Amino acid sequence: MDQTTKRAIIATGIAIVLVVIIGIAAKSADSKPGKYDELAQCISDSGATFYGAWWCPNCERQLSDFGKSQTLLPYIECANPDRSQTAICTEASVTAYPTWVFPDGRRLEGTQKIEDLATITECVLPGESEVQPIDDDLNPAFESAQQNLELEIQSRGGETINEVTPTTTFGETSFTTTSEEETSSTTTVKTEMSPLATPEIEIVQ
């Protein structure tokens, strides 16, 4: 076997190995979850509907925003092969693409920002956490705020408060108060509070 033939065989072997490696890498990449899988699934679970058409560039742009996660979106194809509208979209009064329809009856036309879709459907963006109740043990201002609120409730209602039980999240707090007369009431309070900030309290009548 001459040197030319040997080089050809070696080059062919290397090419085959490279093709196999590239194929394995591509398959591995396809098997990984998409960046927006959980968000897209949450949007779908929320009851939202995304109406689009195969010929619509804005629909394609909306889908591409979600990358490989687009298959989890609640997408409904509105266009027949001849570009006429499908019956389901006609019945839904879809007149523009894309159109988003939400369970509360809200309709949005045009390409929407992922952040806006997450907000409307109360879904969580990648890298963000769900809003959790504030742990008063981690909030040095919480105890003082609770005492001030207790005094405020007492001064308004003329009762002596024995116990105040708070249930607090960012933006709103519910305080269940128990008086000496063993009566209970719940007061909703709007707060501007972060775990390390002093809350500004406004009692909602």
N, C-alpha and C positions, 0 to 999 in steps of 0.2 A: 504493500500500500504506500503510495507516494505521499509526500508532505502536503500537497494540495488537497488530496482526498481527506487526509486526517484533519486538516484545518476546517474543511467543510463539515465534517461529522461533528467536530467539537462545537463549531458555531451553531449548528442545528440543535445540538443538545442544550446549549446555553439558552437559545431562543425558546425552546420548549419549557425549560425551567422557569424562565421569566414570565411566560404566558400563564403557567400554573400559579406562580406566586401572585401575579396581578389578579387572577381570577379569585383566589382565596381571599385576598385583601378586599376586593370589591364585595364579595359575599359577606364578609365580616362587617363591612361598613353598612350594608343594607340591613343586617340583622340588628343593628343598634337602634334603640328607640329614638324617635325624632325629638328635637328640642322642645317642641310645643305639644307633645302627645297628651300630657295631662290637661293642658289648657283646652286643646281642641275637644277632648273627650268631655270636659266639664261644660263647655259651651253647648255641646250636643245634648248632654244630660239635662241642661237647664230648660230645654224645650224650645230653644231658638231654632230658626230655620233660615238657611242661606240659599236664596234662589239665584241661579245664574244661567248663562248660556255658553255653549262651547265656542261660539264665535266672538264672544265678548272679551276685549283686551283687559278691561277693568276687573272682570271676574278672574281671569288668568293671573292678574297681578295680586288679587286678594288671596287666591289659592297659594301662589308662590310665597306670600308672606309667611305662611305656615310650613313651608318646606315639605319634607316627607310626612309631616303630621297632617297634611291637608286631607288625607283619606279618612280621618276621624271626624271631620267637620260635618255638620248636618246639611250637606249640600243636596239640592234638588235641581236636576237639569231641566231647563224650561224650553229648550230649543229642539225641534225635530231636525232631521237631516236637511230639510229644505228651508230651515230657519223659521218656520212657522212655530207658534207657541203651543206647548202641550196643554192638554185640558186641565191638569192639576194646577198649573200656574195661572191659567185664565180664571179658574174658579177662585184662586187666591188673590185676584186683582193685581197681579204683578205687571207693572207697566215700564219698569226700568231695571237694568242689570248693573251690578248686583243689587238685590234687595234683601235686607235682613228683617225678619219679623220675630218679635220676642213675645213671650207668654203674656206680658202685661198689655199687649196690643200695640206697642210701639213699633214703628216701621222706619227703617233707615235705608236710603238709597245711595248707591255709590260705594266706592272702596272705603272701608272703615279701618282705623288704626287698631292694632291688636290690643293696645292699652285700653281703648274705649270699649271694645267688645268684652274685655275682661271685667271692666267696671260694671257694665250694664248687666252682665250675667252673674256678677258676684263670684267670679273665678279668680284664681291666683296665677299671676305671671311667674314664669320660671325664675328661680332665685329669690322670690319673695315668700314670706310666711303669712299664714292666716293670722288675722288679728286675734290675739289671745287676751283673756281677762287680765287686768293688771294685778300683779301680786303685791298686796299692800306691804308685805314684809320687805320688798325691794324698793319701796317708794317712801323715802324719808318724809315727804310732805303729806302723805296720805292720812296719817293719824291726826295731824293738826287740822287738815281740811275736814275730816270727819267730825271732830269736836266742834269746829266752827259751824258746821251744818246742823249739828244737834242743837246747838244754842239757838240757831236761826229758826229751826222748826219749833222749838219750845217757845220762843218769844212770839211766834205767830199764832200758835195754837193754844197757848196757855197751859200746856201739859208738862208734866215732869217726865222726861224720857228716861226709861230704865235701860233700854237696849237699842242699838242701831246696827242693823245687819246690812252691809253693803254688797251689791253685786255690780261690779264695775268693769266696763270696757272703754276703749277709747271713744270719746264723743258723748257717752251717756252713762249715767249711774242711777241705779234704783236702790233706795234706802228703805228698808222695812223697819219701822219704829214701833216699839212697844212701850206704852205708857204705864203709869202706876195703876191706872184703872183696868189694866190688862186688855186694853184695846190695841189693835194693830192697824197700821196704815202704811201704804207704800207711797213714797215721794220720788218722782223722777227728776233727776237733776242733769242739766246739760253741763258738760265740763270740757275744758280745753286742757288736756292732761297728757303728759308724757311720763315715763317711769321716774324721771328725776326732776320734774318741774312741779311747781306749786299750782294746783288747779284753780281756775277761775270758776266760781260756782254761781249758777243762776237757777233758782227754784222755779219749776214750771208749774203754774197754777192749774 
